[in-house]
Amino acid sequence: MADPMLRPSVPDPMPRSSVPDRAAAPALEPEDAKLVTLARAARVRIGAAEGAAVRDGDGRTYAAATVLLPSLSLSALQVAVANAVCGGSRSIEAAAVVSDANDVDLSGLAAVAELTTGVPVFLSGPDGAVRAQVTAG
């Protein structure tokens, strides 16, 4: 009778090298994780290329998606900043962008920096895993 502790070698259906290393991603504070969640929701809601969210100096959050019209093109981060400004915000504490892209749009970073320099901007993939943190301004 075969030893039950010895099992035939079965290939792993998902090779470990293809699983994202979530331990390498920066740990987010709950308020920053909320921004990623809002940005993901904004992106999915209309099937946009990007979603973004910002938190202003009063703790209010604004989410947006990319605008691509024949006469107007804005990154999700630009729209989120515009929403914050329209809501009376004078400063930004943090931002998040959810995208397939490997970097944050420079015009979006410039929009954030016009209100506040040194703001952390978290770049996440569509799955919400933070891939990078950049600073606006």
Residue, then its C-alpha position, 0 to 999 in steps of 0.5 A: m500500500a502506498d504511503p498517504m504522505l507521498r503524493p504524486s507531483v502535480p503541477d501548480p495550476m498558477p505558477r507562483s512567479s505570476v502572483p503579484d507580490r503584495a508584500a512589496a507594495p507600500a502599506l496604506e493608511p485607511e484614508d489612503a486605501k479609501l482613495v484607491t477604492l473610490a478611484r477603482a469605482a470611478r474607473v469601473r462605473i464608466g469603463a474608463a482608462e483611469g480612475a482617480a480620487v483626491r482628499d482635500g485639506d478638510g478630509r472631503t474626497y472627490a473621485a473621477a474618471t478619464v474624459l476623452l471627448p473629441s473636443l476635451s481630453l482630461s486625465a482622471l486626476q485632472v478631473a478629480v482636482a477640478n471637482a475638488v476645486c469646484g467644491g471649494s477645496r484649497s488644498i489636497e492631502a493625497a491622491a490615488v490613480v487606478s490605471d493600467a499605465n506604468d506612471v501617473d499623467l504629468s498634467g494630473l500631477a501638475a494640477v495637484a501641485e498647483l493646489t499643494t506641493g509634496v502631495p503623495v499620489f498612489l498609483s494602483g493597478p485595476d486590482g487595487a494593488v499599489r504599484a508606486q507612490v509619487t509626489a506631486g510638485 
